[in-house]
Amino acid sequence: MTDPTPYRRPYRQTQPEYFYPPYRSTAKRAPTRPLVMPPQTISEVTGPLFGHEDVKPEEADLTAQHAGEPLGERMIVTGRVLEETGRPVCNALVEIWQANAAGRYRHATDNHDAPLDPNFTGCGRVLTDGDGRYRFKTIKPGAYPWRNHYNAWRPAHVHLSIFGRGFMQRLVTQFYFPGDPLLPYDPMFMSVPDERARHNLIAEFDWEHTIPEHAIAYRFDIVLRGRDATPMGA
């Protein structure tokens, strides 16, 4: 294949490279030429938004989507979606997906021998409010093997997708949990060169939003642009 290294992300120290050899599948996905930005027309801001109209409040509770409750440690996930200036981004569609407490996704390609949970699908979505805030109730995911290298295990993490005002405005990231011993061994996490930027991918324990005798809580803010932007694709 053509060497993909000539094309680099902007803010190289705070965003992961498209081509990062320790993360093996990037060799197949990394662009070899500068990306082309499709022209945006007025329809991008006046047309229908992707998925915004039919979001239901119950979609933000991943523990109440089935007849019974899922197994695992319940947790509340909150945060804000912000511009680089700190201005909140309201009415953004935030989606999450994750493995269950045993570290398995409900997906046809996940053949890990950990058990599936019949009461946990692992997907949810919500719109940010006027202050750019989002909130989910879910369970803490487990680590899982992913065959990238010998004895490779992904740290516990939750994926997030943020849709803006148009079809082409989508960013994807993931957050991790404080104190996870697998983080230094994870090529996705370590693909972010700057240590401070990597730390921005770790959610903070959030005492204020815990539910007594029911759920712990974590906070993960998402900054969309600039040098303090949350690493995307990591």
C-alpha positions, 0 to 999 in steps of 0.5 A, a space after each residue: 500500500 502507499 505509505 500513509 504517513 505524509 498525511 497528518 492530522 492538525 494538532 498532531 500532539 493532541 489528536 491521534 494520527 490516522 496511521 499508528 502502527 501499534 494499532 494494526 487496523 489503521 494501516 488499512 484505514 489511514 488516508 494516503 492523501 489530504 482529505 477532501 471537504 465536500 461543499 456544504 450548501 444551505 440544505 446542511 443547516 435547513 434540511 432535516 437533522 439526522 435522528 434528532 426528531 424521534 429521540 425519546 427520553 427513555 433512550 438515555 436509560 440503558 438499564 430500562 430497555 428490557 423486561 429486567 435490569 442488566 447485570 453490572 455496576 450501575 452508573 450515571 454518565 453526564 457531561 457537556 458538549 462545548 466549543 473551544 471557547 467554552 460556549 455550550 453546544 445545544 441540541 446536539 445528538 449524542 449517542 453511546 454504545 458499549 460492551 456489557 459488564 462481561 466485556 461483550 457487545 451484542 453484535 454478530 461479529 463479537 465472538 468473545 466467549 463472555 456471556 451476553 446479557 439478555 437485558 442489555 443492548 448497549 446503545 443509547 442516545 440523547 439531545 444536549 440541553 440549552 447548557 450543552 449537557 447530556 445524561 445517560 444511565 447505564 452499567 460499567 462495561 468490562 474489558 475484552 480481548 481484541 487480538 491486535 497483538 499478543 494478549 491484547 485487552 481493551 480497557 473498559 470504555 464507552 464510545 460516543 458519537 456527536 452529531 451536529 446540525 447537518 449530515 456531515 457533522 459527526 465526531 466519534 470518541 470514547 472515554 475511559 475510567 480512572 485508575 484502569 491498569 490496562 490504559 498504558 497497554 492500549 494502542 488506541 489510548 496511547 495513540 494520542 501523543 500528548 499526555 495531557 490530551 490523553 488524560 482528557 479521555 479519562 472520565 472523572 468520578 462525579 460524586 454530585 451525580 451519584 444516586 445513593 444506594 443505586 448508582 455511581 457517576 462519571 463526568 465526561 465533557 467533550 470539547 469540539 475544536 482547538 488545541 484543547 479538543 477532545 481526541 477523536 477516533 482514539 
